[in-house]
């Protein structure tokens, strides 16, 4: 079943910088036994997915959800030029959803924006992927010059120390994420690199999320090596270096009559009680929703309260979730 929080309009990419050496898309394609598809950019069947409705005529993807775009490609890759306007058209029809775009091809963004972009769509965040100081120095000045309501930086995989203060001091950055290298890659991630970026973000009150420490993590001269994503995430949580100063403000509109949506009209995020408590991303996570994918979990709100209180709150009676058609 597809991840309801991602929207992959096309699949396939070309490695364009050193951070791509051990790309997770190439890794997962190889695991699935389709490595030949990794370098061929093809349109998927999901381009219209945010517009899908249930039997009641309601959008299946609820208002307030964040969709990450093209996590198995790059939104601004050249081969997708003929499909990209359709993407913008769909985004305009769902002004109630937040769309997260991450790219290494920031130099192509200006020429790929829609004609009515102006100073940016209210519900779109443009983020650069940066792996070291060289790539930050190349990509940040371009992102800085692009008009957008929301911007961010993803230091992934971080393979060297990075000073991002020029971006933070601009006041344009909502959030910074950081991850070590995984998916078969073993270039080390060092604690001091994470700590340094955490201090930079603390200086400017910018949200900072330590997502993963990667396959090889070095702290206090000790090297921790693991192929387990769960262990990498646990070590990220244990750094205690994530910082959260409040959710970025999005002005979301009803897709039906374009009135500004109140918090009460947005989907209430839910969390897996057993797995989310020590998730390194929870500090700034928008949560997920009752999409029907998880069948054997206990769902709680951001404060840990049960979504559907049960007489016997035991592991043997974990609740199921609703299906998408119930929204």
C-alpha positions as CSV (number, residue, x, y, z in Angstrom):
1,X,0.0,0.0,0.0
2,X,1.2,3.5,-0.8
3,X,2.4,5.8,1.9
4,X,-0.5,8.3,2.3
5,X,1.9,11.1,3.2
6,X,3.9,11.0,0.0
7,X,2.9,11.9,-3.5
8,X,5.3,10.5,-6.1
9,X,4.3,11.9,-9.5
10,X,7.3,10.5,-11.3
11,X,9.9,7.9,-10.6
12,X,13.6,7.7,-11.5
13,X,16.5,10.2,-11.2
14,X,20.1,10.9,-12.1
15,X,22.8,11.3,-9.5
16,X,24.0,14.9,-9.6
17,X,26.3,15.4,-6.6
18,X,28.3,13.5,-4.0
19,X,25.3,13.2,-1.7
20,X,23.6,11.0,-4.3
21,X,26.3,8.3,-4.1
22,X,24.1,6.0,-2.0
23,X,20.6,7.3,-2.8
24,X,17.8,5.5,-1.0
25,X,15.7,5.3,-4.2
26,X,18.4,3.4,-6.1
27,X,18.8,1.2,-2.9
28,X,15.1,0.4,-2.6
29,X,14.8,-0.3,-6.4
30,X,17.6,-2.7,-6.1
31,X,16.0,-4.4,-3.1
32,X,12.7,-4.7,-5.1
33,X,14.7,-6.2,-8.0
34,X,14.1,-3.3,-10.5
35,X,17.4,-1.5,-10.6
36,X,17.0,-0.8,-14.3
37,X,14.1,1.6,-13.5
38,X,16.1,3.9,-11.2
39,X,17.7,6.0,-13.9
40,X,14.7,6.2,-16.2
41,X,12.3,9.0,-15.3
42,X,8.7,7.9,-15.9
43,X,5.4,9.3,-14.9
44,X,3.5,7.3,-12.3
45,X,-0.3,6.7,-12.1
46,X,-0.5,9.0,-9.0
47,X,-0.4,12.5,-10.6
48,X,-4.1,13.1,-9.8
49,X,-4.2,11.3,-6.5
50,X,-4.8,14.4,-4.3
51,X,-8.0,15.0,-6.2
52,X,-9.5,11.5,-5.5
53,X,-12.8,11.5,-3.7
54,X,-14.8,9.0,-1.7
55,X,-18.3,7.9,-2.3
56,X,-19.6,10.9,-0.4
57,X,-17.9,13.3,-2.8
58,X,-15.3,14.3,-0.2
59,X,-11.6,14.4,-0.9
60,X,-9.9,11.2,0.5
61,X,-6.8,13.1,1.5
62,X,-8.0,15.3,4.4
63,X,-7.4,19.0,4.9
64,X,-4.3,19.9,6.8
65,X,-2.2,16.9,5.8
66,X,1.4,17.4,4.6
67,X,2.3,15.6,1.4
68,X,6.0,15.1,0.5
69,X,6.4,15.4,-3.3
70,X,8.5,13.1,-5.5
71,X,10.5,11.3,-2.9
72,X,11.6,8.8,-5.5
73,X,12.8,11.4,-8.0
74,X,13.4,15.2,-8.2
75,X,10.5,17.5,-8.8
76,X,12.7,19.7,-11.1
77,X,14.4,17.0,-13.1
78,X,14.5,17.9,-16.8
79,X,12.5,14.8,-18.0
80,X,9.5,15.9,-16.0
81,X,9.1,19.3,-17.6
82,X,6.1,18.1,-19.6
83,X,4.2,16.9,-16.5
84,X,5.1,19.6,-14.0
85,X,2.3,22.1,-14.9
86,X,-0.2,19.4,-14.2
87,X,1.4,19.1,-10.7
88,X,1.0,22.8,-10.1
89,X,-2.7,22.6,-11.3
90,X,-3.4,19.9,-8.7
91,X,-1.7,21.8,-5.9
92,X,-3.8,24.9,-6.7
93,X,-7.0,22.7,-6.4
94,X,-5.9,21.6,-3.0
95,X,-5.1,24.8,-1.1
96,X,-6.0,22.9,2.1
97,X,-3.0,20.6,1.9
98,X,0.7,21.4,2.7
99,X,3.0,20.3,-0.1
100,X,6.7,19.7,0.8
101,X,9.2,19.8,-2.1
102,X,12.8,18.7,-1.6
103,X,15.3,19.3,-4.4
104,X,19.0,19.1,-5.3
105,X,18.2,21.0,-8.6
106,X,17.4,24.4,-7.1
107,X,19.1,26.0,-10.1
108,X,16.1,24.9,-12.2
109,X,13.3,26.1,-9.9
110,X,12.9,29.6,-11.2
111,X,12.3,28.5,-14.7
112,X,9.9,25.7,-13.6
113,X,7.5,27.8,-11.4
114,X,3.9,28.4,-12.6
115,X,3.0,31.7,-14.2
116,X,0.9,32.8,-11.2
117,X,3.5,31.8,-8.6
118,X,4.2,35.5,-7.7
119,X,5.7,35.4,-4.2
120,X,4.8,31.8,-3.7
121,X,1.8,29.5,-3.1
122,X,0.6,29.6,0.5
123,X,0.6,25.9,0.9
124,X,4.0,25.0,-0.7
125,X,7.4,24.7,1.0
126,X,10.6,24.5,-1.2
127,X,13.5,22.8,0.5
128,X,17.1,22.3,-0.6
129,X,19.0,19.0,0.0
130,X,22.5,19.7,1.1
131,X,25.3,17.3,2.0
132,X,28.4,19.5,2.8
133,X,29.6,23.1,2.9
134,X,30.3,23.2,-0.8
135,X,26.7,22.3,-1.8
136,X,25.2,24.6,0.8
137,X,27.3,27.5,-0.6
138,X,26.1,26.6,-4.1
139,X,22.4,26.0,-3.4
140,X,21.5,28.4,-0.6
141,X,22.1,31.7,-2.6
142,X,19.7,30.4,-5.3
143,X,17.0,29.4,-2.8
144,X,17.4,32.7,-1.1
145,X,16.6,34.5,-4.3
146,X,13.5,32.5,-5.1
147,X,10.2,33.9,-3.8
148,X,8.4,31.3,-1.6
149,X,6.1,31.4,1.5
150,X,8.0,28.6,3.1
151,X,11.6,27.3,2.8
152,X,13.7,24.7,4.5
153,X,17.0,22.9,4.5
154,X,17.6,19.1,4.6
155,X,21.2,18.2,5.5
156,X,21.0,14.7,4.2
157,X,23.1,12.8,4.0
158,X,25.5,15.0,6.0
159,X,29.0,14.0,5.1
160,X,30.9,17.0,6.5
161,X,30.5,20.0,8.8
162,X,28.1,22.7,7.5
163,X,27.6,26.3,8.5
164,X,24.0,27.2,7.6
165,X,23.9,30.5,9.5
166,X,23.7,32.6,6.3
167,X,20.3,30.9,5.7
168,X,19.1,31.0,9.3
169,X,20.0,34.7,9.6
170,X,17.9,35.5,6.6
171,X,14.7,34.7,8.5
172,X,13.5,32.7,5.5
173,X,14.0,29.2,6.9
174,X,11.1,27.3,8.6
175,X,13.0,24.2,9.6
176,X,16.3,22.3,9.2
177,X,16.5,18.5,9.1
178,X,19.6,16.4,9.4
179,X,20.4,12.8,8.7
180,X,23.5,10.6,8.4
181,X,24.1,8.4,5.4
182,X,22.2,5.0,5.3
183,X,20.8,2.7,2.6
184,X,24.1,0.9,2.1
185,X,26.3,4.0,2.5
186,X,28.8,4.2,5.3
187,X,30.3,7.6,5.2
188,X,30.3,8.6,8.9
189,X,28.1,11.2,10.6
190,X,29.8,12.9,13.5
191,X,28.0,14.1,16.7
192,X,29.8,17.4,16.6
193,X,28.4,18.2,13.2
194,X,24.9,17.7,14.5
195,X,25.6,19.6,17.7
196,X,27.0,22.5,15.7
197,X,24.0,22.9,13.5
198,X,21.7,22.5,16.5
199,X,23.5,25.5,18.1
200,X,23.2,27.5,14.9
201,X,19.4,26.9,14.8
202,X,19.1,27.6,18.5
203,X,20.7,31.0,17.9
204,X,18.1,32.0,15.4
205,X,15.1,30.0,16.9
206,X,14.7,27.8,13.8
207,X,13.2,24.4,14.2
208,X,15.8,21.6,14.0
209,X,15.1,17.9,13.6
210,X,17.7,15.1,14.0
211,X,16.1,12.5,11.8
212,X,18.8,9.7,11.7
213,X,22.5,9.3,12.5
214,X,23.0,7.0,9.6
215,X,24.8,3.7,9.2
216,X,28.1,4.9,10.8
217,X,27.8,7.4,13.7
218,X,30.8,8.7,15.7
219,X,30.5,10.3,19.1
220,X,33.3,10.9,21.6
221,X,35.6,8.8,19.6
222,X,33.3,5.8,19.6
223,X,31.9,4.5,16.3
224,X,28.4,3.0,16.2
225,X,27.6,1.0,13.1
226,X,24.2,-0.3,12.3
227,X,22.1,-1.3,9.3
228,X,19.0,-1.0,11.4
229,X,17.0,2.2,10.6
230,X,15.2,1.8,14.0
231,X,18.6,1.9,15.8
232,X,19.7,4.9,13.7
233,X,16.5,6.7,14.7
234,X,16.9,5.8,18.3
235,X,20.5,7.1,18.4
236,X,19.2,10.3,16.8
237,X,16.6,10.7,19.5
238,X,19.2,10.1,22.2
239,X,21.3,13.0,21.0
240,X,18.7,15.4,22.5
241,X,19.8,18.0,19.9
242,X,16.5,18.6,18.1
243,X,14.9,22.0,18.7
244,X,11.3,23.1,18.3
245,X,10.0,26.7,18.5
246,X,6.6,26.3,17.0
247,X,4.8,25.2,13.9
248,X,5.3,27.3,10.8
249,X,2.1,29.2,9.9
250,X,0.3,28.1,6.8
251,X,-2.8,29.9,5.5
252,X,-4.8,27.0,4.2
253,X,-8.1,27.4,2.3
254,X,-11.1,25.3,1.7
255,X,-10.9,23.4,-1.6
256,X,-14.6,23.9,-2.0
257,X,-15.3,27.6,-1.4
258,X,-11.8,29.0,-0.6
259,X,-12.6,30.2,2.9
260,X,-9.7,30.3,5.4
261,X,-9.7,27.0,7.3
262,X,-9.7,27.1,11.1
263,X,-7.8,24.6,13.2
264,X,-11.1,22.8,13.9
265,X,-11.5,22.2,10.2
266,X,-8.1,20.5,9.8
267,X,-7.5,16.8,10.4
268,X,-6.3,16.1,13.9
269,X,-2.9,14.4,13.8
270,X,-2.6,11.0,15.4
271,X,0.5,9.1,16.6
272,X,1.4,5.5,17.3
273,X,1.6,5.3,21.1
274,X,4.2,2.5,21.0
275,X,6.5,3.7,18.3
276,X,6.2,7.5,18.2
277,X,7.2,8.2,21.8
278,X,10.9,8.1,21.1
279,X,10.7,9.0,17.4
280,X,13.4,11.6,16.6
281,X,11.0,13.4,14.3
282,X,8.0,13.7,16.7
283,X,9.2,17.0,18.1
284,X,8.1,18.7,14.8
285,X,6.1,15.9,13.2
286,X,2.7,16.9,11.8
287,X,1.6,13.4,12.7
288,X,-0.3,11.0,10.5
289,X,-4.0,10.3,10.3
290,X,-6.4,7.4,10.4
291,X,-5.7,6.3,6.8
292,X,-6.3,2.6,7.4
293,X,-2.8,1.4,6.8
294,X,-2.1,0.5,10.4
295,X,-4.3,-2.2,11.9
296,X,-2.6,-3.2,15.1
297,X,-1.7,0.0,16.9
298,X,-2.9,2.2,19.7
299,X,-3.4,5.7,18.3
300,X,-3.0,8.7,20.6
301,X,-3.1,12.5,20.1
302,X,-0.1,14.8,20.5
303,X,-0.5,14.7,24.3
304,X,-0.7,11.0,24.5
305,X,-4.5,10.7,24.9
306,X,-6.2,7.7,23.3
307,X,-8.1,8.6,20.1
308,X,-10.7,6.0,20.9
309,X,-10.5,5.1,24.7
310,X,-11.0,1.4,25.3
311,X,-12.2,-0.4,28.4
312,X,-9.1,-2.5,28.5
313,X,-6.0,-0.6,27.2
314,X,-3.8,-3.6,26.7
315,X,-1.5,-4.7,23.9
316,X,-4.0,-7.6,23.2
317,X,-6.8,-5.2,22.3
318,X,-5.1,-2.7,20.0
319,X,-7.5,-0.6,17.9
320,X,-7.8,-0.6,14.2
321,X,-8.0,2.6,12.1
322,X,-10.6,4.0,9.8
323,X,-10.4,3.6,6.1
324,X,-9.8,6.6,3.8
325,X,-13.4,6.4,2.6
326,X,-14.7,7.4,6.1
327,X,-13.2,10.9,5.8
